[in-house]
Amino acid sequence: MTDLIKPAGFEAIETVKRRIRAETRAFLADAPMRYFAGTAERADAPLPDWLEHLIQTMKRKEQFAAGIVRIHELSPKSPEHLSRTFKK
């Protein structure tokens, strides 16, 4: 009986509305990080030489297996500086 009340194409319209809502929520969740965090400029910046060397060294299996302690041992920078650099 309720099917007679709904206009033709009602399900298609509801599907489109749900998709639009989902895409809007996804955009709103991503927008603050993408447009306001300032990471776009930093992503294009080259890495410092010391960090590039550290990353290449840590790609070796034996270094990687030693974990964060080994990163701190190999880094010429303090753990705090290293953490700030990785966050950028």
C-alpha positions in Angstrom: 0.0 0.0 0.0 2.8 2.5 0.8 4.4 1.8 -2.5 1.4 3.4 -4.2 2.1 6.7 -2.3 5.7 7.0 -3.3 6.4 8.7 -6.7 8.2 6.9 -9.4 12.0 7.0 -9.0 11.7 7.7 -5.3 14.4 5.1 -4.4 16.8 6.6 -6.9 16.4 10.0 -5.4 17.0 8.7 -1.9 20.1 6.9 -3.1 21.5 10.1 -4.6 20.7 12.0 -1.4 22.5 9.5 0.7 25.5 9.6 -1.6 25.6 13.4 -1.5 25.4 13.3 2.4 28.2 10.8 2.6 30.4 12.7 0.2 29.7 16.0 2.2 30.6 14.3 5.5 33.8 12.9 4.0 34.8 16.4 2.6 34.0 18.1 6.0 36.1 15.5 7.8 39.1 16.0 5.5 38.9 19.7 4.9 40.4 21.0 8.1 43.6 18.8 7.6 43.9 19.5 3.9 43.2 23.3 3.9 44.0 24.5 7.4 46.8 22.4 8.8 49.4 24.0 6.5 50.8 20.6 5.5 50.6 21.3 1.8 53.6 23.6 1.7 55.7 21.3 3.9 54.9 18.2 1.8 56.7 19.7 -1.1 59.8 20.8 0.9 62.9 18.7 0.5 64.1 16.7 3.5 67.2 17.8 5.3 70.3 15.7 4.4 70.6 14.3 7.9 67.0 13.0 7.8 67.4 11.6 4.3 70.5 9.7 5.5 68.7 8.5 8.6 65.7 7.2 6.6 68.0 5.3 4.2 69.9 3.7 7.1 66.7 2.7 8.8 65.4 0.9 5.7 68.0 -1.8 6.4 66.4 -4.8 8.1 68.8 -5.0 11.0 68.4 -1.2 11.8 64.6 -1.3 11.4 64.3 -4.3 13.7 66.1 -2.3 16.5 63.2 0.2 16.5 62.9 3.7 17.9 65.9 3.3 20.2 68.1 2.8 17.1 66.6 5.8 15.4 67.5 8.0 18.4 71.1 6.5 18.4 71.6 7.1 14.7 70.1 10.6 14.6 72.4 13.6 15.0 69.4 15.5 16.5 67.7 15.2 19.9 64.7 12.9 20.2 62.5 16.0 20.6 63.8 17.6 17.4 63.4 14.3 15.6 59.8 14.0 16.7 59.0 17.5 15.6 60.6 16.9 12.2 58.7 13.7 11.6 55.4 15.5 12.4 56.1 18.0 9.7 
